[in-house]
Amino acid sequence: MNRINSILMTSLLLLAGIIVQYQAMAGIKLPALIGNNMVLQQNTTINVWGWADAGEKITILASWQSTPETAITTTGGDWKTTIKTPVAGGPYKMVITGRDYSITLENIQIGEVWVCSGQSNMEFTMRGLGCWANYKTEYRNEISEGKYADVRLFTVQKDTSAVPLSKCNGNWQVADTNSVKEFSATAWFFGSYLSRKLGVPVGLISAAWGGTPAEVWTPVESIKAEPDLGFYLSHWNGSEWWPGTPGVLYNAMIHPLLNYTIKGALWYQGESNVSDSKFYTALMNTLITSWRKAWNADEFPFYYVQIAPFAESKPVIGALLREAQFKCLMIPNTGMAVTMDIAGDVTDIHPKNKADVGKRLAFWALNKTYNKTEVSFSGPVYSNMKTSGKTIVLDFNLADGGLKITKTANNNFKIAGADHIFYPATVIIRGSTLIVSSTKVKYPQAVRYAFTNTSEAILFNGAGLPASSFRTDDWDIITENAILKPVFDPATKKLNYYLTSKARESDIYYDFNKLPGKKSKKFLLPIPAGKHATLYATVFCNGYMAESSSSWKLIPNNAIGAEITYLQPYSTHYAAAGKLALLDGILSDADFKNGSWQGFEGDDLDVVIDLGKNTQVKTIRANFLSDNKSWIFLPGQVTVQVSEDGITYKKSAEWKVKDDNEIKEVVIQSVNFLINGNVRFIKLKALNRGICPAWHPGTGNKAWLFADEIIVE
């Protein structure tokens, strides 16, 4: 019995010891940033901080120190002290000791630390971009061989907050093929290149969220303090996928980092602010200034990526945002990586080539931050212009090695006179200047280079780096398209088209099968549906016409204006013209964002059409879109049933996708059914794929089905 009691007592004592140890360990907490595998900024004074019981003495001893540092926990339960770091090196250890316990942090490196923030082009991981298939095999091989083990990766987990937070979630990881695969591709290529060129460890902190506008990364109090930024306090720029309230990501994903000493910041964002470019430069100035103030780091380097060419939904807005980003170079100690030559597919807002993006950011850091002056960091920068007879002379800075134009057939230069009409220009290179002219412009006043949404770079310097898009004028630019709106009149049972625009005090001129001019028809009366033609429309403001026109392919359709019933709802995000969308006599192009496609997220297209009376029908045709970069797939199957009385239906035909292979191109698939019979009611059902297939980066997520016109002939 005594033996049993002895064993029981021993067990209780062991259990009590475990409980006491657990309670003690629970008394000290470290932020996620202070942990194993971290990189600390070299040759400076850094913060070490955490939480413990009030009044508790905390001792911190780093293995590069001879004497420890101490801190006393405040009544609020937090403590902080500073430690001087040596020049780059490692690995080191750090022991943090409390009242009766200690924590040992291992595999610490001393080097260069950069915060990498923005929206999806910064967030996109190597896996999200197709993993290693899009890059040279040596990139992956070097990682797997451990050549970048001194590059450490920290991803701040997504979070929002109405108030500044002191903690975030994440952990430091050593760079290997698995950790790099799940890390920001842009940040990785920057950091790995920097580490290789400097020969030091690099720590990368990724704090990014796809789709987010710049205002959510800016302290809301800083926005409120700037009268010019009142726009952002009344215009919410979010969605169900990302937050849009000013300050909420600064509070949750930047503020928790402020105690961590960094060298500088990278920024890759802008796509979600294209509609408010006139405020963007002031907004970025506020963001950068507030970050520097919050980090108590004067003017730490802030290098950012200019958005790439992309087929935006409105004319010129991408070029105007690039212009606003260019103006941000006036902010001290900033630099801009131009990507106008590496966009690739201008229908993809996520260019795959992040290797060159990261390297171009690193060029700025190497030259401007680390004084590697032999490294070229920028393409030619437009500085000024002067007119000389029938020509305009453009001067450039940073034209090292002379200016070079890679294409002559379409050089992306345009020139205009007082009428504001731009014509393609002839360009002659003379050292670091360009001579620009056109036989159609006698008295030139302005030049624009690559100043459209999708223009790609053709102007470079001797280092092979591209120039940003630019313009020499400050003329008002019409950024609103003409909009075609179908309207059904129940009294006359007819469908008409109305032309409108969001541009203020504007007129719209239109024509059929040709671009309109000032002598074309001005829209005043509704246009009857049913004509077979291409309708062009251009917005005019203050006597000047927009640089781009809108167009729509109109077709006859015996189902125009017919009653349609949806058995499954279309997405409110891609509603097009609502119930009229599939029977409006308008054929859409391949741009899913143009407002003509109707989208179904995870749901089928399942409709019943009532033609109103029995009609002799030869064929029924439906159009579907494939754009897998945007998670849009062709239906797996389409069936059509027809009826004369709405009760008894006859299955007329069935169409199936031949296989499940990837369709890389953007494709409009027309599905045709031969009917040759008397029809009043039509049932058409197109089966959504349900989820993105296994070969797709979005595998497992809901797939989109996009439909256009259902044509009855």
Summary of the structure (lengths in Angstrom):
residues: 713
radius of gyration: 30.8
end to end distance: 97.8
largest distance: 114.2
contacts: 2368
relative contact order: 0.07
helix: 21%
strand: 35%
